[in-house]
Structure formats: structure tokens, C-alpha cells
Amino acid sequence: MSYPFLQLRLHPSCIVRPRTAHDVSTAISILESCNSTKFAIKGGGHNANAGYNNIQDGVTIDMQSMKYVEVARGDAVVRVGAGALWQDVYDEAETRNLTVLGGRIGVVGTAGFLTGGGISFFSPERGWACDGVVNFEVVLASGKIVSANATSHSDLFAALKGGQNNFGVVTRFDLKAFPANPIWGGRIIFGPKATTPLLSAFTELKTGTFDPYVAGWVTVLYNHTSATFNPVSIMWYTKPELKPGALKGITEVQPQIKNGMIQAPISEHTRNASRQVAANPGRTIWATTTFTISPTIVHRIHALWKDLVPEISKQYAYANPVAELTFQALPGPPRNGSSPNSLGFGQNETPEKNLVFLQIVFTFEDAAATDGFEEALKDLVKLIEGLVKEEGVFHKYKYLNFGASFQDPLGSYGEKSLMALKNVAKKYDPAGVFQTQVPGGFKLFKR
């Protein structure tokens, strides 16, 4: 099994590689009957929390053999096996000039991404990637295979859109397809002196008139070895338009070290992003928090982080650490009301216009530094949340796919959504197999 981060490379006692939903059903039925056996489910294996997609001395169900992608229903739907990576999906869909709401890095898996919500290139316009799912094929704890969609098992359908691995094993996703066009975007690496103007440009983008075709994020990296701060933008414009004015504030920031902005198919953008991820292997931990944009808050968060990370990194210099601080927008909820997700935003809320979520990351080489960086991460989250509360812009939402193991993304959806998720889990998994035998992931009843 392959994993992008070193901390995920555990040693299960047994690895199961199913090829069909019936194989998964057989495996789950056997594991359920051996109720002391712990197991994990691996899709793409990109979640950075150790134990969430692999297990030490238990059973790992590796979905990599179920990576088929097929266009169906007269080009209306793309059927995707739960072992597929997003690169597989885009490469196949584009042979029919189609695309879907999916990941922006090709090596990321489909399964965890979609059941955690998922942010796509088109999310500012079309919402969460999970809302592009029209049907889930799911193996329940009983071994029964069901289809969850807007008309059949609709409660499970909503729960799987944000509820992660608490209800069963998803074996197939049917994704709504739409026409594919080349989009303009990519990565720009700036010189250190560009940090303040880049963060100002991002702030102006978020406080200005909302443009549903602007997607992406800005990051500041601190490399302890070189003792440098380097800002980076990764932005796209999804309406067919070369060098759109909406991104000028960011793309004209100087000085620039490398400008990789191109007009290209989605598959080329995701392939480029995958190369960037592959170039930075190591042990990675991350956490998240969310706030409402204001004219000052991005700069204040950055200033706090910039003051602290050199000293944190110095304590663990032997691990060659790199710290990252990333700002990006959240998608909006489904507007039709007929096919809700579980993420907790009301139909009339507009998080895509005014909410920003933060990803705080440490990447390092030596396992001995893990506990120290985890404590530092907790402290940074606490300090940053204190700062945003002081400014009156704190928001409780935690994006699950970037949540740390010490955080509670499911609880951040709100009491109503959390209760609905618990009710669905009790209905479809009354014995609590996915609460007790699957220790990885964010659990509904461990709080």
C-alpha cells in the first residue's frame, strides 16, 4: 500500500484488497462477526491523521483495486470506484469532454475527499464536491449493499455528505457530469517581500464583490533550514477567460520567483499539483479553523504565526521542519433544499462570500518530533482562535478533511446536524461496528 505521508505507513496484520462491492460485503460480514477485530478503510490514503486510513496490527481494507471510472447515463453521470484517485477521474471524463466536482490534486483519493465534504475548482459556483454526488453505493455493517440517493435511503445520502466513515463503506460514487473547458490558473511562487501585498490582495478579493469563478488559496511557508518565509498563490478562474481581471490583484503582486499560470484542462492542473505534493514527502500534521473575513484579520493571523513558528521550528531543527499557513474560501450549501448535506450550513447562508478557513501545517522528517509539533499545533490553534474571537469574526465550522485528530469537525456542524448523523448511524449500524471496530476517523459517539 502506498501513502503520501510517512506517519500513515503502519503495519496491519492483514490487508484485504476487494475488487467488487460483494467482496467488500464479504469482508465486512466476517469482520462484524469477529467483533474484537479492529479495521481501517483506505481509499487514496491522503488524510494526514495517523490511523485514519491504516491500522497497526489490525485489518486494512485497501480499495485500490476498485479504481474504475466510467461515463454513464448518456454522459450525465461519471461512476467512480472508491479506490480511484482524482487524476483517474478527470483523465477518463475528459475523453468525453466532461468533468465533475472533484479534488484539485490528482493523487488525492475520491472516497475520503467526498465523504468529508470536498472543495473543487468549481466550488465557489457549484458548492461542495459532495453535493455533486447523485448516488452512493454503500456496504452497511450487516454486509447489505444499498444505494443511497435523493429518493432511496435519503437520510443516509445526506449523512454521507460530510459524515465520513461512520455509516458503512462506500464502494462507488455516481457524480453529476458537466461540460469541461480549459481553465486558467496555477501556482505562483513569490519572493519574501511579496507576503504583505499578497495577503492584502487575498483580503481585497474576499471583501470585494463575490466572483463565483475565482477559486484557490494563498500560502505562506517557513523553511527552518533556510530561515525564509515564502508566499505562494495557487489560483484558478473557471470561466473560459485568459488572464481574468478578477485575479489581477494576486497575479500582479511582485516580486515573483516563478509564475506557473497557464490555460489548460483540469487534468493538467491536477497533474501539476500532484507533482508539487510528491516533491515534499515527510511526516505531516495539520489543523484548521474558520473565520469571517475582515480588512485586518488575515494580516493579524499571519503576524501571530510569523512570530511563533521560527522558535517552534528551532526547537525541532533536527527534523528539518517546514511550516505552512494557508487561507482559502469555503463553498456554499445546496440551494434547492431537496438534497441537503450534513455540513451544517443553512440553505440561505452564504459562506462562499465571507468565510475563510485556515490550514496550519507542519511537515518534518524525524518521528521523534511528532509529539512536540502536535502540542505546538494545538497551541497555535488556541492562540489564533483567541485572536479571531477578540476581533469578533470566529466561526465554529471546522473543515473535516483538514481537521486534526484533536479537533471535532462533526460537532462543528451544529447540534441539529450532529443529532441527525447520530440517528442515521444508529439506524444503519445499530451495533456500532463503525464506531468501535473502526477506530480511525472522526467518531460520532466518542465525544
C-alpha positions in Angstrom: 0.0 0.0 0.0 1.2 3.5 -0.8 0.7 6.5 1.5 1.9 10.1 0.8 2.9 10.8 4.4 5.3 8.8 6.5 3.2 8.7 9.6 0.5 6.8 7.8 2.8 3.8 7.0 1.6 1.5 9.7 1.8 -2.3 9.7 -1.6 -4.1 9.7 -1.8 -7.8 10.4 -3.9 -8.4 7.3 -4.6 -6.4 4.1 -7.8 -7.0 2.2 -8.0 -5.9 -1.5 -11.6 -6.2 -2.7 -12.4 -5.9 -6.4 -16.2 -5.6 -6.1 -18.8 -4.4 -3.7 -19.6 -8.0 -3.0 -16.0 -8.6 -1.9 -16.4 -5.7 0.5 -19.6 -7.1 1.8 -18.0 -10.4 2.5 -15.1 -8.7 4.3 -17.4 -6.6 6.4 -19.6 -9.5 7.3 -16.6 -11.5 8.5 -15.2 -8.6 10.5 -18.5 -7.8 12.1 -18.7 -11.4 13.3 -15.3 -11.0 14.9 -16.3 -8.0 16.9 -12.9 -7.7 18.7 -11.1 -7.1 15.4 -10.2 -3.5 14.5 -10.0 -2.4 10.9 -9.4 0.6 8.7 -10.6 1.5 5.2 -8.1 3.1 2.8 -9.2 5.0 -0.3 -6.5 7.3 -1.6 -4.8 7.5 1.9 -4.3 11.2 1.9 -5.7 12.1 5.3 -2.8 13.1 7.4 -4.1 11.8 10.7 -2.3 8.6 11.6 -4.7 5.6 12.0 -7.5 7.2 9.9 -6.8 5.2 6.7 -4.5 2.4 8.0 -4.1 0.4 11.2 -1.4 -1.1 13.3 -1.9 -4.9 13.9 -5.5 -4.9 12.6 -7.1 -5.3 9.2 -6.8 -2.7 6.5 -9.3 -2.8 3.6 -7.4 -1.3 0.7 -9.8 -0.1 -2.0 -7.1 0.5 -4.6 -8.4 -2.3 -6.9 -11.7 -0.6 -7.2 -10.5 2.4 -9.2 -12.7 2.1 -12.2 -14.1 5.2 -13.8 -16.9 5.1 -16.4 -19.2 7.6 -18.0 -22.9 6.6 -17.9 -26.5 7.7 -18.5 -25.8 9.5 -21.7 -22.9 11.5 -20.4 -24.9 12.7 -17.4 -23.0 10.7 -14.7 -19.5 9.5 -14.0 -19.4 6.4 -12.0 -16.3 6.2 -9.8 -15.0 3.3 -7.8 -13.9 4.1 -4.2 -10.3 3.3 -4.9 -10.0 5.8 -7.7 -7.8 8.9 -7.5 -9.0 12.2 -8.9 -6.4 12.0 -11.7 -8.1 8.8 -12.9 -11.5 10.5 -12.8 -10.5 13.6 -14.8 -8.5 11.7 -17.4 -11.4 9.5 -18.2 -14.1 12.1 -18.0 -12.2 14.5 -20.3 -12.2 11.8 -23.1 -15.9 12.7 -23.3 -15.3 16.5 -22.8 -16.8 16.2 -19.3 -15.8 17.0 -15.8 -17.1 16.7 -12.2 -16.9 18.4 -8.8 -13.7 16.8 -7.5 -10.3 17.3 -6.0 -7.7 19.8 -7.1 -4.7 17.5 -6.6 -4.7 14.4 -8.8 -3.1 12.0 -6.2 -5.9 12.6 -3.7 -8.5 9.8 -3.4 -12.2 10.2 -4.1 -13.7 8.5 -1.1 -12.4 10.4 1.9 -12.5 13.6 0.0 -16.2 13.3 -0.9 -17.4 11.9 2.5 -15.6 14.8 4.2 -17.3 17.5 2.0 -14.7 18.2 -0.6 -13.7 21.5 -2.2 -13.3 21.6 -6.0 -12.2 24.1 -8.7 -15.9 24.9 -9.2 -17.0 25.1 -5.6 -17.5 28.9 -5.5 -20.0 28.5 -8.3 -21.4 25.0 -7.7 -20.9 24.3 -4.0 -19.3 21.4 -2.1 -18.0 18.5 -4.1 -20.1 16.1 -2.1 -23.2 17.9 -3.5 -22.2 16.7 -6.9 -22.8 13.1 -5.8 -26.1 11.8 -7.1 -25.8 8.3 -5.6 -23.6 6.3 -3.2 -23.2 2.6 -3.3 -22.6 1.6 0.3 -21.9 -1.6 2.2 -23.5 -1.5 5.6 -22.3 -3.2 8.8 -24.6 -6.1 8.1 -23.0 -6.7 4.7 -26.0 -5.5 2.9 -25.3 -3.4 -0.3 -27.6 -0.4 -0.7 -27.8 2.7 -3.0 -28.2 6.0 -1.1 -29.6 8.9 -3.2 -32.3 11.6 -3.1 -35.2 9.0 -3.3 -33.8 5.9 -1.7 -32.2 5.9 1.8 -32.2 9.7 1.6 -31.2 10.1 5.2 -28.0 8.1 4.6 -27.4 10.0 1.4 -27.3 13.3 3.3 -25.2 11.8 6.1 -22.5 10.5 3.8 -22.0 14.1 2.5 -19.8 15.2 5.4 -20.2 12.3 7.8 -17.1 10.4 6.8 -16.8 6.7 7.7 -19.5 6.4 10.4 -22.1 4.5 8.4 -20.6 2.0 6.1 -18.1 1.5 3.3 -18.8 3.5 0.2 -17.8 1.4 -2.8 -19.0 3.6 -5.7 -19.8 7.3 -6.2 -22.1 8.4 -9.1 -21.1 12.0 -9.9 -23.1 14.6 -11.8 -21.1 15.4 -15.0 -21.0 18.8 -16.8 -19.1 20.1 -19.8 -15.3 20.5 -19.4 -13.4 23.6 -20.6 -9.8 24.6 -20.1 -9.3 26.9 -17.2 -6.7 29.5 -16.5 -4.6 29.1 -13.3 -1.7 27.6 -11.5 1.0 28.3 -8.9 3.0 31.5 -8.4 6.0 31.4 -6.1 6.8 34.9 -4.7 9.8 36.4 -3.1 9.6 37.0 0.7 8.8 40.8 0.3 5.6 39.9 -1.5 3.9 38.4 1.6 2.2 41.6 2.8 0.9 42.6 -0.7 -0.2 39.0 -1.4 -2.2 38.8 1.8 -3.7 42.2 1.1 -4.7 41.1 -2.4 -6.4 38.0 -1.0 -8.2 40.1 1.6 -9.4 42.5 -1.1 -10.6 39.6 -3.2 -12.7 38.2 -0.3 -14.0 41.6 0.9 -14.8 42.8 -2.6 -17.6 41.8 -5.0 -18.0 38.0 -5.0 -16.9 36.3 -8.2 -18.2 32.7 -8.4 -15.4 31.7 -10.9 -12.5 32.5 -8.6 -11.0 29.5 -6.8 -7.8 28.7 -4.9 -5.7 29.7 -2.0 -2.7 31.6 -0.7 0.0 30.1 1.5 3.0 31.4 3.4 5.7 28.8 4.1 8.5 29.0 6.6 11.6 26.8 5.9 13.7 26.5 9.1 16.8 25.3 7.2 16.9 28.5 5.1 15.2 30.6 7.7 13.0 32.2 5.0 9.3 33.0 4.6 8.0 32.4 1.1 4.4 33.3 -0.1 2.7 31.2 -2.7 -0.6 31.5 -4.5 -2.5 28.7 -6.3 -5.5 30.2 -8.0 -7.8 29.4 -10.9 -10.5 31.1 -12.9 -13.1 28.5 -14.0 -14.9 30.6 -16.6 -13.1 30.4 -20.0 -11.2 33.6 -19.9 -7.4 34.2 -20.3 -5.8 36.3 -17.5 -9.1 37.5 -16.0 -9.2 40.8 -14.2 -10.7 39.2 -11.1 -7.2 37.7 -10.3 -5.1 40.7 -11.3 -4.7 41.8 -7.7 -2.9 38.5 -6.9 -1.2 37.7 -10.2 0.4 41.2 -10.4 2.0 41.0 -6.9 5.8 41.3 -7.1 8.5 40.1 -6.7 7.7 36.7 -8.4 10.2 33.9 -8.4 8.2 31.5 -10.7 4.9 32.0 -12.4 3.2 28.8 -13.5 -0.2 30.3 -14.6 -1.4 28.5 -17.7 -4.7 27.8 -19.5 -5.1 24.1 -19.5 -7.6 21.2 -19.0 -8.5 20.3 -15.4 -6.5 17.1 -15.7 -3.3 19.1 -16.4 -3.8 21.4 -13.4 -4.3 18.4 -11.1 -1.3 16.6 -12.5 0.8 19.7 -11.9 -0.4 19.9 -8.3 0.4 16.2 -7.8 4.0 16.8 -8.8 4.3 19.6 -6.2 2.9 17.3 -3.5 5.2 14.4 -4.5 8.2 16.7 -4.2 7.5 17.2 -0.5 7.3 13.9 1.3 7.6 13.7 5.0 5.6 13.5 8.2 2.7 15.9 8.1 0.3 17.1 10.7 -2.4 19.8 10.2 -5.3 21.5 11.8 -7.9 24.0 10.8 -10.2 26.8 11.9 -12.6 29.2 10.2 -13.4 32.9 10.4 -15.3 35.7 8.7 -13.2 37.8 6.5 -12.4 41.4 7.7 -10.0 44.0 6.4 -7.4 43.1 9.1 -7.8 39.5 10.3 -5.6 37.8 7.6 -2.7 40.1 8.4 -3.2 39.7 12.2 -3.3 35.9 12.0 -0.2 35.9 9.8 1.7 38.2 12.2 0.9 35.9 15.1 2.0 32.8 13.2 5.2 34.5 11.9 6.3 35.5 15.4 5.9 31.9 16.7 6.9 29.4 14.0 10.7 30.2 13.9 11.0 29.4 17.6 8.9 26.3 17.3 10.9 25.1 14.4 14.2 25.9 16.1 13.3 23.5 19.0 13.0 20.7 16.5 15.6 21.7 14.0 16.9 18.2 13.7 13.6 17.2 12.0 14.1 19.8 9.1 10.7 21.3 9.6 8.6 23.4 7.2 5.6 25.3 8.4 2.7 26.4 6.3 -0.2 28.8 6.8 -2.9 28.6 4.1 -6.0 30.8 3.6 -8.9 29.7 1.3 -12.7 30.2 0.9 -15.4 27.8 1.9 -18.1 26.6 -0.6 -21.8 27.4 -0.2 -24.6 24.9 0.7 -27.0 23.4 -1.8 -29.7 25.9 -2.7 -32.5 23.7 -3.9 -33.3 22.3 -0.4 -34.2 18.9 -1.8 -30.8 17.2 -1.4 -29.1 18.5 1.7 -25.7 17.6 3.0 -24.6 17.3 6.7 -22.2 20.2 6.9 -24.5 22.4 8.9 -24.9 25.5 6.7 -28.5 26.7 6.1 -29.9 27.0 2.7 -29.8 30.8 2.8 -26.3 31.1 4.3 -23.5 32.4 2.0 -20.2 31.1 3.4 -18.7 31.2 0.0 -18.8 35.0 0.2 -17.5 35.8 3.6 -15.9 32.8 5.3 -12.3 31.7 5.1 -10.8 28.6 6.6 -7.3 28.3 7.7 -5.0 25.3 7.3 -2.0 25.2 9.7 0.6 22.6 8.7 4.0 21.2 10.0 6.0 18.9 7.7 9.1 17.3 9.2 11.3 14.2 8.8 12.0 12.8 12.3 9.3 10.9 14.1 10.8 11.9 17.5 9.5 15.5 16.8 5.8 14.4 16.4 4.6 15.0 19.9 6.3 18.4 20.1 4.7 19.5 16.8 1.3 18.3 17.8 1.5 20.3 21.0 2.7 23.3 19.0 -0.2 22.9 16.6 -2.7 22.8 19.5 -1.2 26.0 20.9 -1.3 27.7 17.6 -5.0 26.9 17.0 -5.8 28.1 20.5 -4.0 31.4 20.0 -5.4 32.0 16.5 -8.9 31.2 17.7 -8.4 33.6 20.6 -7.4 36.3 18.1 -10.3 35.8 15.8 -12.7 35.8 18.8 -11.2 39.0 20.0 -11.9 40.6 16.6 -15.4 39.1 16.6 -15.0 37.0 13.5 -14.7 33.5 14.8 -16.8 30.8 13.2 -17.3 27.4 14.7 -17.1 25.4 11.5 -14.1 23.0 11.1 -13.5 21.6 7.6 -13.2 17.8 8.3 -10.7 17.0 5.6 -8.2 19.3 7.2 -9.2 18.6 10.8 -6.6 17.5 13.3 -7.3 14.4 15.4 -7.7 16.6 18.5 -10.4 18.6 16.8 -14.2 17.9 16.4 -15.4 18.7 12.9 -18.6 16.7 13.2 -19.5 18.7 16.3 -18.8 21.9 14.5 -21.7 21.2 12.1 -24.1 22.2 14.9 -26.4 20.3 17.2 -29.2 19.7 14.6 -26.8 18.1 12.1 -24.9 16.2 14.7 -28.1 14.6 16.0 -29.2 13.7 12.5 -25.9 12.0 11.9 -26.1 10.0 15.1 -29.7 8.9 14.3 -28.5 7.7 10.8 -25.6 5.8 12.4 -27.9 4.1 14.9 -30.4 3.2 12.1 -27.9 1.7 9.6 -25.3 0.4 12.1 -27.2 -0.4 15.3 -24.3 -2.5 16.7 -21.9 0.4 16.3 -19.4 -1.5 14.1 -18.1 1.7 12.5 -17.9 3.4 15.9 -16.0 0.7 17.8 -14.2 -1.6 15.3 -13.1 1.3 13.0 -11.1 3.5 15.4 -9.9 5.8 12.7 -11.8 8.9 11.6 -13.9 11.4 13.5 -16.4 9.4 15.5 -20.0 10.3 16.4 -20.2 8.7 19.8 -16.7 9.3 21.1 -17.1 12.8 22.5 
